[in-house]
Amino acid sequence: MTSLIRDSKGRFVKGYKNPKYAMVERKCLVCGDIFTIHKCRAENEPSKGKYCSRKCKGLAFRGIRVSPDTEFKITTGTTDEYSKLRNRHSQEFAEWRNLVFKRDDYTCNKCGTRGTYLQAHHIKPFVKNKEYRFDVDNGITYCISCHAKIEYQLKKDKFKFTGGKL
């Protein structure tokens, strides 16, 4: 239990007058920005106060680091070509997606539901198989919940295969 702080008259010190209320500066592990955090949180919760925002925390958990020499450009193993093609608003991606849906009769291939929001899934990974990116035979239709289950299982299998590294 932490000790409570009292003033010279024996009253508990509350709010900003409490010395534990002081702020300390930290450097974000992702983008390198300086941010402030309460001193008590920095001392008592060492896992807290590593990231300046939820955005940086999310990037860190996905293994993405931000280049310090640019304003906030995400640097990963992907290329500009990849990001242009993967854009869901690109013409090629939209055509591929629609052809996969038509082939599968707008039905989830796992649970067989119709009339829900569908997602097109690449059987062979998009990044690693350049020649199969927009091949209709490389796509399969899933509903949101089935697609999430498939992606979770793929990540779980990859984690086992790589010995704990994603």
HUNORJO-V810231 format. One record per residue. N is the residue number from 1. SS is DSSP state (A for helix, B for strand, O for the rest). OMEGA is omega in whole degrees, 0 to 359 (* if undefined). Layout:
BEGIN
n={N:N}
ss={SS:SS}
omega={OMEGA:OMEGA}
END
This chain:
BEGIN
n={1:2:3:4:5:6:7:8:9:10:11:12:13:14:15:16:17:18:19:20:21:22:23:24:25:26:27:28:29:30:31:32:33:34:35:36:37:38:39:40:41:42:43:44:45:46:47:48:49:50:51:52:53:54:55:56:57:58:59:60:61:62:63:64:65:66:67:68:69:70:71:72:73:74:75:76:77:78:79:80:81:82:83:84:85:86:87:88:89:90:91:92:93:94:95:96:97:98:99:100:101:102:103:104:105:106:107:108:109:110:111:112:113:114:115:116:117:118:119:120:121:122:123:124:125:126:127:128:129:130:131:132:133:134:135:136:137:138:139:140:141:142:143:144:145:146:147:148:149:150:151:152:153:154:155:156:157:158:159:160:161:162:163:164:165:166}
ss={O:O:O:O:O:B:O:O:O:O:O:B:O:O:A:A:A:O:A:A:A:O:B:B:B:B:B:O:O:O:O:O:O:B:B:B:B:B:A:A:A:A:A:A:O:O:O:O:O:O:O:O:O:A:A:A:A:A:A:A:A:O:O:O:B:B:O:O:O:O:O:O:O:B:B:O:O:O:O:A:A:A:A:A:A:A:O:O:O:O:A:A:A:A:A:A:A:A:A:A:A:A:A:O:O:O:B:O:O:O:O:O:O:B:O:O:O:B:B:B:B:B:O:O:O:O:O:O:O:A:A:A:O:O:O:A:A:A:B:B:B:B:B:A:A:A:A:A:A:A:A:A:A:A:A:A:A:A:A:A:A:O:O:O:O:O}
omega={180:179:180:184:179:178:184:179:177:179:177:178:184:172:186:178:179:181:178:180:182:181:175:180:177:177:180:181:182:187:178:178:176:178:181:180:179:182:181:178:180:182:188:182:184:179:180:173:178:186:184:182:177:179:179:179:178:178:181:180:175:177:182:176:180:180:183:183:177:185:175:181:181:178:177:179:183:181:176:178:180:184:177:183:184:180:184:179:178:183:182:181:181:178:179:181:181:178:178:179:180:181:182:177:177:182:176:182:181:184:176:181:176:176:176:178:183:177:177:184:175:179:173:187:183:185:188:185:184:184:182:185:183:175:183:180:178:181:177:184:176:169:185:184:179:179:178:179:179:180:179:181:178:178:179:178:179:179:178:184:183:179:176:179:178:*}
END
